Amino acid sequence: MTATTDTFADAIGGLGDTEWDRLADDRFLSSALWLRVCALDPGSVSGGLHVETPGGGRAAIPVAAVTDEPTPGLRWHDLLTARGLPAPEPGGLLIGQRRGYLAHLLTGEGTDRTEAAAAVLDAVRALRSPLHEESKIARVAMYLTTEDVGTLRAAGVRTAPVALTTDAWIEVPPGGYHAWLGSLSAHRARRIRSEIRKFERAGYEMEHRTLAESWQGVARLLARSLARYGRTVDVPPMAESFRKQGELAGSRAEVVLCSRPGEPPVGFCLYYRLGDTVYLRGLGLDHDQLVSAAEYFNLTYYMAARLPGVRWIHAGTETAEGKALRGATLRPLWLLDLSEDSPLAGYDEKIREHNRALLTRLRDSSPAISDALEYELWEPYC
């Protein structure tokens, strides 16, 4: 195996964007652009680990050296201890990216996946962090798919994966928006049509712009939205982050703004498109100015389903029921400790108990969620 020597040279380990994207293929949240967006966030050093396999193949995975991770969903120590499980110490190497909650093992065309995973695993375990003096640090992969967990375990990972959450995907059939409505139950389709009519009667209009054109308004709306949930943020640094993202992404970072005629926008949705898939990447609403016209759903799923050529909407984690009611399927995402001396070693049955309990809670929480769960992706580790 030949491993990269410049993993932390930049967000994609010194590879050119075209070369990295050849490995990422249609996985936008592992693309060169998105990893460069992630690298704009302070508090870590982002990189890309890429290797050559003994059989002449190529493989890669995003990595980040982290100390005090500000994003709660990436604090592996807190997440595991809250589940009553042993946990690696905070800080170390995050295998995956810092925004998006979906990580992938990337392999070149024709590369044996298990062989590639073994090469990546060896490289991850040998990798030194630019933020830590000692080599004995946590090396934790987060928000992996069931497929990639299986491949890494076949390649030598001995710890069991811990279920973290669900990942929602909405399929839009050929024929677009109307075909999507037709694919839903009559009850759900009526609900959606009612919410769209309510939105239209409220006089809302949508304007599509780029993030580079709208970053100041986006920051204002996101700050208002976060304040509703008790999070106070300093708007200028947030606005500067959006400005940099818009400058980097150009026309790829698209924004839809929602407003009534002659009034400032009351909501936004930030999204990216790759091929036939829309990735919803940000939402902000000025709740004090809303009129209970299903603004959230119209700005996100209903907007995206109407975009030309869209076949999939990646709706991400959280609010599983609302997404399931709009036709999403729910796939599991996993934490897998890649450290050789993982504290999770030997706790397979306890981990499986946790995974089963989470699946049961989800299944029993609502009929919509129960119908949306892709059970075959949970079963190997429950």
C-alpha positions in Angstrom: 0.0 0.0 0.0 1.2 3.5 -0.8 -0.3 6.2 1.3 -0.4 9.9 0.8 2.3 12.0 2.6 0.4 15.3 2.4 -3.0 14.4 3.9 -3.3 17.8 5.6 -1.8 19.8 2.8 -5.3 21.0 2.0 -8.9 19.8 2.2 -8.3 17.0 -0.3 -4.8 15.9 0.6 -3.0 17.6 -2.2 -4.9 16.0 -5.0 -6.4 18.0 -7.8 -10.1 18.6 -7.6 -10.8 16.6 -10.8 -8.8 13.6 -9.5 -10.5 13.7 -6.1 -14.0 14.0 -7.7 -13.2 11.0 -9.9 -13.1 9.0 -6.7 -16.1 10.8 -5.1 -18.3 10.3 -8.2 -21.8 11.3 -7.4 -21.3 11.7 -3.6 -21.5 15.5 -3.2 -20.8 15.6 0.5 -17.4 14.0 -0.3 -16.7 16.1 -3.3 -13.7 18.5 -3.6 -16.0 21.5 -3.5 -17.9 20.5 -0.4 -14.7 19.5 1.5 -13.2 22.9 0.6 -16.4 24.5 2.1 -15.9 22.4 5.2 -12.3 23.5 5.5 -13.5 27.1 5.9 -14.8 26.4 9.4 -12.3 27.2 12.1 -11.3 24.9 14.9 -9.8 21.9 13.0 -7.5 21.0 10.2 -9.3 19.4 7.3 -7.6 17.0 4.9 -8.0 14.1 2.5 -6.5 10.7 2.9 -5.8 8.9 -0.4 -4.0 5.6 -1.0 -3.0 3.3 -3.7 -3.9 -0.4 -3.1 -1.7 -3.4 -3.7 -3.8 -4.3 -6.8 -3.2 -0.9 -8.3 -6.5 0.7 -7.3 -7.2 4.0 -5.6 -9.1 4.9 -2.5 -9.8 8.0 -0.4 -11.7 9.3 2.6 -12.0 12.8 4.1 -10.4 13.3 7.5 -10.1 16.2 10.0 -7.9 16.7 13.0 -10.1 18.1 15.8 -9.6 19.3 19.3 -12.7 20.9 20.9 -15.3 20.2 18.2 -18.0 22.9 18.3 -20.6 20.8 16.5 -22.5 18.6 19.0 -23.3 16.0 16.4 -19.6 15.3 15.9 -18.5 15.0 19.6 -18.1 11.3 19.6 -17.2 11.1 23.3 -20.4 12.9 24.3 -22.6 10.9 21.9 -21.3 7.6 23.1 -21.3 8.3 26.9 -24.9 9.6 26.5 -25.7 6.1 25.2 -24.0 4.4 28.1 -21.2 3.1 25.9 -17.4 3.3 26.4 -16.0 6.3 24.5 -12.7 7.3 23.0 -11.3 10.5 24.5 -12.4 13.8 22.9 -10.2 15.1 20.1 -8.2 13.2 17.6 -8.9 12.3 14.0 -12.5 12.5 12.6 -12.8 10.2 9.6 -15.4 12.1 7.6 -16.2 15.7 6.9 -17.3 18.4 9.4 -20.5 19.4 7.7 -23.2 17.3 6.2 -23.5 14.2 8.5 -22.8 11.7 5.7 -19.3 10.2 5.0 -18.2 7.8 2.3 -15.3 5.4 1.6 -14.3 6.5 -1.9 -12.8 4.0 -4.4 -11.8 4.2 -8.0 -13.6 2.3 -10.7 -12.6 -1.3 -10.8 -11.0 -1.2 -7.3 -11.7 -4.0 -5.0 -13.6 -2.4 -2.2 -12.4 -4.6 0.7 -8.8 -4.2 -0.5 -9.3 -0.5 -0.7 -10.8 -0.4 2.8 -7.9 -2.3 4.2 -5.4 0.1 2.7 -7.4 3.1 4.0 -7.6 1.5 7.5 -3.8 1.0 7.6 -3.3 4.6 6.6 -5.8 6.0 9.1 -4.1 4.1 11.9 -0.6 5.3 10.8 -1.8 8.9 10.3 -0.4 11.6 12.6 -2.5 14.6 13.6 -1.1 18.1 13.0 -2.9 19.2 16.2 -1.8 16.5 18.6 1.8 15.6 19.8 1.0 12.0 20.7 0.2 9.3 18.2 -2.2 7.5 20.5 -5.4 9.4 19.7 -8.9 8.5 18.7 -9.6 7.8 15.1 -13.4 7.7 14.7 -15.4 7.5 11.5 -18.8 9.1 11.8 -22.0 9.0 9.8 -21.0 6.1 7.6 -23.4 4.1 5.5 -24.2 0.5 6.2 -22.4 -0.5 3.0 -19.2 1.2 4.1 -19.4 -0.1 7.6 -19.6 -3.6 6.2 -16.6 -3.0 3.9 -14.4 -1.6 6.7 -15.3 -4.5 9.0 -14.5 -7.0 6.3 -11.1 -5.2 6.0 -10.3 -5.7 9.6 -12.2 -3.4 11.9 -13.2 -5.4 15.0 -15.5 -3.0 16.8 -19.2 -3.0 16.2 -20.8 0.1 14.7 -23.0 2.4 16.8 -26.2 3.7 15.2 -26.4 7.5 15.3 -29.4 8.6 13.4 -31.4 8.4 10.2 -30.5 9.9 6.8 -33.6 10.9 4.7 -33.8 10.6 0.9 -36.8 11.6 -1.1 -37.2 10.0 -4.5 -38.8 12.0 -7.3 -40.0 9.7 -10.1 -39.5 10.4 -13.8 -42.1 13.1 -14.5 -41.0 15.4 -11.7 -43.2 17.1 -9.2 -46.5 15.8 -10.3 -45.2 12.2 -10.6 -43.8 12.6 -7.1 -47.2 13.6 -5.7 -48.8 10.7 -7.6 -46.4 8.3 -5.9 -47.6 9.2 -2.5 -50.7 8.0 -0.7 -53.8 10.0 -1.4 -53.8 11.3 2.2 -50.2 12.6 2.0 -50.7 14.1 -1.5 -53.8 16.0 -0.2 -51.8 17.3 2.8 -49.0 18.6 0.5 -51.5 20.2 -2.0 -53.2 21.9 1.0 -49.9 23.2 2.3 -48.9 24.5 -1.1 -52.3 26.3 -1.5 -51.9 27.8 2.0 -48.4 29.1 1.0 -49.7 30.6 -2.2 -52.7 32.2 -0.5 -50.4 33.9 1.9 -48.9 35.7 -1.0 -45.4 34.3 -0.8 -43.1 34.4 -3.7 -39.8 32.6 -4.2 -36.7 34.1 -5.7 -33.7 31.9 -6.7 -30.3 33.5 -6.3 -26.7 32.4 -5.6 -25.3 32.4 -2.2 -22.7 35.0 -3.4 -25.6 37.3 -4.1 -27.5 36.7 -0.9 -25.1 35.9 1.9 -26.0 38.8 4.1 -29.7 38.0 4.1 -29.0 34.4 4.6 -26.9 35.1 7.7 -29.6 37.4 9.1 -32.3 34.8 8.7 -30.3 31.9 10.1 -29.5 34.0 13.2 -33.2 34.7 13.6 -34.0 31.0 13.2 -31.3 29.9 15.8 -32.5 32.5 18.3 -35.9 30.8 18.3 -34.2 27.7 19.7 -32.2 29.6 22.3 -28.9 29.9 20.3 -27.5 33.4 20.2 -24.9 33.9 17.5 -22.7 36.7 16.4 -24.0 37.6 12.9 -20.9 39.3 11.3 -18.7 36.1 11.6 -21.6 34.0 10.3 -22.1 36.3 7.4 -18.4 36.2 6.6 -18.5 32.4 6.6 -21.4 32.5 4.1 -19.6 35.1 2.0 -16.5 32.9 1.8 -18.7 29.8 1.0 -20.5 31.8 -1.8 -17.2 33.0 -3.2 -15.7 29.5 -3.2 -18.8 27.8 -4.6 -20.0 30.4 -7.1 -23.1 29.3 -9.0 -23.0 25.9 -7.3 -24.3 27.3 -4.0 -28.0 28.1 -4.7 -30.4 29.9 -2.5 -34.2 30.3 -2.6 -35.6 33.3 -0.7 -39.2 33.5 0.4 -41.0 36.8 0.8 -44.2 38.7 0.3 -44.3 41.5 -2.3 -42.5 44.6 -1.1 -41.3 43.0 2.1 -37.9 41.6 3.2 -37.4 37.8 2.9 -38.7 35.7 5.8 -36.9 32.5 4.9 -34.2 30.9 2.9 -33.1 27.5 1.8 -29.5 26.9 0.7 -28.9 23.9 -1.6 -26.5 22.3 -4.0 -27.2 20.1 -7.1 -25.0 17.3 -8.4 -26.4 15.4 -11.3 -30.0 14.6 -10.5 -29.7 15.1 -6.8 -30.5 18.1 -4.7 -28.7 18.4 -1.3 -30.5 20.7 1.1 -27.7 22.4 3.1 -29.2 25.2 5.1 -32.5 26.7 6.2 -33.4 29.9 8.1 -36.8 31.4 9.0 -37.8 34.6 10.7 -40.5 32.9 12.8 -41.9 36.2 14.1 -42.8 37.2 10.5 -44.4 33.8 9.4 -48.1 33.3 9.0 -48.3 29.5 9.5 -48.5 28.7 5.8 -46.2 25.7 5.8 -43.2 27.9 5.0 -40.7 25.3 6.0 -42.0 22.5 3.8 -42.6 24.8 0.8 -39.1 26.2 1.0 -37.4 22.8 1.2 -39.0 19.6 -0.2 -41.7 21.2 -2.3 -39.3 23.7 -3.8 -36.7 21.0 -4.6 -39.2 18.6 -6.1 -40.1 21.2 -8.7 -36.6 21.8 -9.9 -36.1 20.5 -13.4 -34.4 17.1 -13.7 -34.4 16.3 -10.0 -34.7 12.6 -9.1 -33.5 12.6 -5.5 -33.6 15.1 -2.6 -31.1 14.5 0.2 -33.0 15.8 3.2 -30.4 14.7 5.8 -30.8 14.0 9.5 -33.4 15.1 12.2 -37.1 15.7 11.9 -37.6 12.2 10.6 -41.4 12.1 10.7 -41.9 15.3 8.7 -39.6 13.9 6.0 -41.3 10.4 6.1 -44.7 12.0 5.7 -43.4 13.5 2.4 -42.2 10.3 1.0 -38.6 10.0 2.4 -36.9 6.7 3.1 -34.8 6.6 6.2 -31.4 5.0 6.1 -29.2 4.4 9.2 -25.9 6.2 9.8 -23.2 4.8 12.0 -20.2 5.6 14.1 -17.3 3.2 13.7 -14.2 3.5 15.8 -11.2 2.7 13.6 -8.6 2.9 16.4 -6.6 -0.3 17.0 -7.1 -0.1 20.8 -10.7 1.1 20.7 -12.5 1.2 24.1 -15.6 -0.2 22.3 -13.8 -3.5 21.6 -15.6 -6.3 23.4 -18.8 -4.5 23.8 -20.5 -5.8 20.7 -23.6 -7.1 22.4 -24.1 -3.9 24.4 -23.8 -1.9 21.2 -26.2 -4.2 19.4 -28.7 -3.7 22.2 -28.4 0.1 21.8 -28.9 -0.2 18.0 -31.9 -2.4 18.5 -33.4 0.0 21.0 -32.9 2.9 18.7 -34.5 1.1 15.8 -37.4 0.0 18.0 -38.0 3.6 19.3 -38.0 4.9 15.7 -40.3 2.1 14.5 -42.8 2.7 17.3 -42.7 6.5 17.2 -45.1 6.9 14.3 -46.6 4.8 11.5 -44.9 7.1 8.9 -41.5 6.5 10.3 -42.1 2.8 10.6 -43.0 2.6 6.9 -40.0 4.7 5.9 -37.3 2.8 7.7 -35.1 0.7 5.4 -34.9 -2.3 7.8 -32.5 -4.3 5.8 -29.8 -1.6 6.3 -30.3 -1.8 10.1 -30.5 -5.6 10.5 -26.7 -6.5 10.2 -25.9 -4.6 13.4 -29.1 -4.9 15.4 
